[in-house]
């Protein structure tokens, strides 16, 4: 079961003026399930996004990049159950047919549609099923459908992921609401999942692109479940422009307030993905302190967070903590002086100056390992930079889920 994570209360999710959401059932993988989402945007809206760097990126990712560069999107469409990745030219053509059908139904152009897919790789997209679900999705377009939208984009997720908040900017109340999906094939190389965050401020697309990258680097680019970067990762930020707040200066106080709020909400969604990691029973925060730069801090954090030996030890609540030192050692910092390094497990000093703390007792480590949420602190003691990675353990269920994924 997910680690301290429950489905969002629909009443807690604020509608964002300028965006409506509709859900359809195409039966792509399972009959009767919600698996198609349409998001319709106001004419004033701007969209920015970051995508996977996997060279086998899916057809919808390729099309989204092209459409974003060429025009201003008016709608987004998401399907689950099929990733449309590893499908070549035919995959692109099928995704474009979905764009054309939705554009025709909404009275716009196909290049104004951004398509997204998630699910099984190397299988042809059953676009006919998606086309059949679009009319129902359009019929129930509504501003308050965020909770249903979060359910519609799930794959192996156990819990739907959504969050909402309001902040004061320039004397106005700005609404921010977002959804995300992801539970496996999670490792940062942009942002590793599907995520959609919307606000009702007015932000020009170039500045919005800067904002979405900032938020991704501090949220979805800080999570790892299994070390696998998906072919379909997409994180989209929408500014609908429906309030009297216009933000045009990245150095302004208003921009910083909005930027930090969107980053906080993105972190909530990113952490929810880890808490719902396939088979997860533990949620671990890996905080690397005293690095020379963020790159080396992240390298250490990822080395620990994706190590099968570390993750299985945490699942078993076995304080076999030398595995953490080993992961730090192969993180790729060639000039790391391990004799300066300290390691904490919550409040327990496990290793100091690169070796076992003489006062460390295994029962202290066991006490921490038995908890559902654990902080791992690594003090490199070679600089002033700190970086954080969130991860989870590996359980028997992770293997079962992925062994039977297509069943």
N, C-alpha and C positions, 0 to 999 in steps of 0.2 A: 504494500500500500504506500501511497505517497507520504513523504515525511513532513508532517505538520502542514498539510495543504488540503484545503477543502474547496469545493466549487464556489464560485462567486455568487453572491446574492444578486439576482437581476436588478433589484431595486437600488443597489449600491452603484450601478453603472450609469453615469450621466450620459444622456444623449448629447451628441456634439452637433450643434446647428450647422447645416450644410452637408450632412452625410446621412444617407439612409441605407439600411442593410436588409437584404432579403435572402431567404434560405430555401433551397430546393432539395429534392431527393432523387438522385439519378440511379441509385442502385449499382454504383460502379464496382464495389467489392462485396457489399452486403445489401440485400433488398430492404427497402424501407428506412434506411438510415439517412440522416442529414449529411450530405456530402458535396453540396454545391453552395457557394456563397457569392452573392453579388453586392457590391458596394457602389452606390451612385453618389457622385460628387456634385456640389454646386458649381456653377460656372466660374465663380471667383476662386475656386480651390487651386492650390499648387501641391505637387507631389514630388518627393525626393526619396531615394532609396539606395541601399547597399546590397550587394549580391555575393553569392559564393565565388570563390576563386578556384574551385574545382574545375579542371580543364574539361571534364565531362559534364559541364553544366547543362541543365535541362533545356529543352526547346523553349518553354515559357520564359526562362531567365534570359535567353538570347533576345526574345521578342520584347520583353519588358525594357531591356537596355535600349533597344532601338527606338521604341515608341516614346520612352522618356526623353531621349535626345532630340526627337523630331517634333514633339507636340506637347500639349498640356492634357493629361488624361482626364477623362470625364467619368470613368467607371473602372472597377476592378472586378475580376471574376476568379474564384478559387475552386478547385476540385480536389478532393481527397480520394485515396484508393488507387491512384495511378500517378507516377511521377513524370511521365512523358520525358524520360531521360534515357540516353543511349538509343534514341529512336530516329536519328538522322533527319533528312529532309522531310520524310513523311511525318515525323513528329511535329516539325514546324508547321507544315501545311494543316495538320489537324488542329493545332493550337490556334492558327489564324482563322480557321472555320468557326471556332468558338467565338473569337473576337468579332468576326463579321456578323454572326447571329445576334450577339448581344448588342452590338452597335445598331443593327437594324431595328431591334426591339426598342431601343432607347432613343432613336432618332439622331444618331451621331455617326462618326466615321470609325472604321475598324482600328485605325492607328490611335484612336483616343481610348482604347481599351487596354488595360494591363492584365495579362493572364498569369495565373499561378497554379502549380500542381504539386501534389505531394503523395507519396505512396510507393508502390513497387516500381523498381527501375527495370528497363529493358523490355517493357511490355507496351504494345501500341495503345495510344490514348483512345478510349471508347467515346469519341466525341459525339456520336449520335445520342448517347445516353445523356450527356451534358446538355446538348441542345434541347432535349425533351424536358429537362428540369428548369430551364431558364424562364419560361413563362410563369411558373409557380413562384420562383424566386422574385421576379419583378412584381408579381401581384401582391406579395406580402412585404414589399419594401416599407420600412418604418424606421424612425430615428432611434427607437428604444430596443432594437433587436440585438444588442451587443452580446448578451448572454447566449442566445441561440447561435449567433455567429461564431462565438468561441467553441461551441460544441460542433459546429459544422466543419471546422478545419482540423479536428482531431484525427490522429491515426492510431498509434499504440498508446496515446495518452490515456491515463485513467481519469484524470480530472481536467475539466475545461479551465483555461487560464485567461483571466481578464482582470483589469484594474482600472480605476478611475479616480480623478482628483480635480479640484478647482483651485486656482491660484489668482491672486490679485496682481494685475499688471496695468500700470498707468491708470489706476482708478477704475479699471474694469475687471470683471470676473472672467477668467479664461478657463474653459473646460477642456480637460485632456482625458481621453479614454483610449484603451488599447486592448488588443487580444494577441495571443501567441499560441503556437502549438510546437510540440517537440517532446520527445522522451528518449529517443535513441538516435544513433548516427549524429551525435552532438560533439563537435569540437570546433573551436573558432578558426575561421579563415575568412572573416567578414563578420557574419552573424549566423549562427548555425541553427536555423529553424525557419518557420514562417512567423512574421510579426507585423502587426499593423497598428500604428498609433496615430490618432487624429486629435487636432486641437482647432479651436475656432478663431485663433488669431490670424492676422494677415501677414504672411511672410513670403517674400519673393523666393522663387525656386533656387537660385544660387546660394542664398543664405540658408535656406532650408536644407540644402545638401550638406552644408557645413555642420548644421545642427544634428542631422541624422548620423553623420559619421562620428561626431563627438559622443552622442548617446550610445552608439553601437560599441565604440571602443571601451566604454566604461560599464557595459552591461552584457550584451550578447557575445562580445568578444572576450569575455572573462569566464566563460563556462565550458566545462568539458565533462562528458559522461563516459564516452568510450574511445575517444581519440579519432573518430571517423568524421570527416567533413562531408556533409551532404552535397549532392549534385543540384539541389533546389533551393538553397538558403536564400531568403529574401527578407529584408526588414524595411518597411515602407513608413514614411512619415508624411502625413497629410495636414495641411493648414488650409482650412476652409474659408478664411477671410470674412466670417460673418459677424465679427464684433467690430467695435470702433478702434481697436488696437492695431496699429500697423508698425511692424518691427523691420527696420531697414539697416540698422547699424550693429555689427557684431560686438562693438565695444560699449554699447549702451547698457544701462542698468536693467532696462526692460528685457533686452535679449538675454541677459544672464539669468534673470529670474525664470524666464520661460525655458531656457536651455537646461537649467538645473532641475526644474520640475519634470521635464520630459525624460531626463536622464534617470531621475529617481523612479519614475514609473516604469521605465525600461528595465531597470535593475530588478524591480519587483517581478516583472514578467520573466526575466532571465532566470532568476532564482527559482521561480515556480517550475520552470522546465527541469532544473536539476532535482528539485524536490520530488518531481514526478518521473525521474529517470527510470528506465525500464528495470523493474525489480528492486529499486532502491530501498534501503532501510536506514541509511545514514546520510545526513547532509553535512558536508565538510567545507569550511572556509579555510583556504590556504593563503595566509598573509605573509608575503615576503618583504622584509624590511632591510634597510641599510644597503640597498644596491646602488650601483653607479648610474644606472639608467633603467627605464621601464622595460626595455627589451630583455635584459638579463633577469630582472625580477619575474617577468612573465614566463621566461623560459624555465625557471626553477619551479614556479607554480604549476605550469603545465606538466612538467616532468613528474611531479608528485601526483597531480590530479588524474593523470591518465595511466599511471603505473598499475597493471593488473595485480602485482604483488602487494602494493600498498592498499589497493581497493579491496582485495579479498581479505586482507588482515583486518581491515576495519569492519567488514561484514561479520567476521567471526569474533569481533571484539578482542582480538589477540594483539597485545602490545608488542608486536614484533617490529619495533620502531627503527631498527637498523635499515629496514627497507626504505625508509624516508631518506636517510643519509645517502644511500646508494643512488636514489633517484636524483638527489641534488648533485651528486658527483658526476652524473652523466648528462646533466642539463646543457652542457656545451660552453660553460664559462672556463676557458682554458687557463686563465691566470687566477682562478679562485683559490684563496688561501683558506683551506678547510680548518686550519688551527684557530681561525678567528670566529668560527661559526657557532651560533647557539641555536638550539631547537626546543620549542615549547609545545606541549599538548595542553591546550587551555592554560591553566595556571601552573602546570607542572613543568619544571625545567628538566628536560630529558637528557640533553647533551649540552656541554659547554666547552668552548675552545676546541670543538671538533671531536670530542670524545665523551663517553658516558659521564653524566654528572654523578660524582661520588655519593651524593645524597639521594639520588633517584631510587625509588622503590617501585617494583613492578606493580604492586597493588595500587599505587597512585595512577600509573598508566592505565591499569584495568578499570579503575573508577571512571576515568574520562572516556575510555573506549566503549563503555556500556551505554553512553548517552546517545540520543538520536541526532543531536547537533553538536559538532566538534570544531574547535578552532585549532588549526596547525599554524604556529608562528615560526618562521625561519628568519633569523637575524644574520645577514651576511656580513655586517659590520665592515663595509668597504665604501659606503657612500650615504646619500641622504634620501634616496628614492624608495617609495613603498608601492607595492602593487598587490592586488587581490584576485584570486581565482576561486570559483565555486565549483564543487564537484560532489560526487556521491560514491557509494561503495558498489562492488560487484557482488550480486547474490546468485543463487541457483536460478532464480527466475529470469535473470537477464539472458542466460543461455537458452532457457526454454522459450522465451518470447521470440528470440531471433532465430532459433532453430525452426520454429513453426510459423514464421512470419507470413508465409504465403498460403498457409493451410486454412 
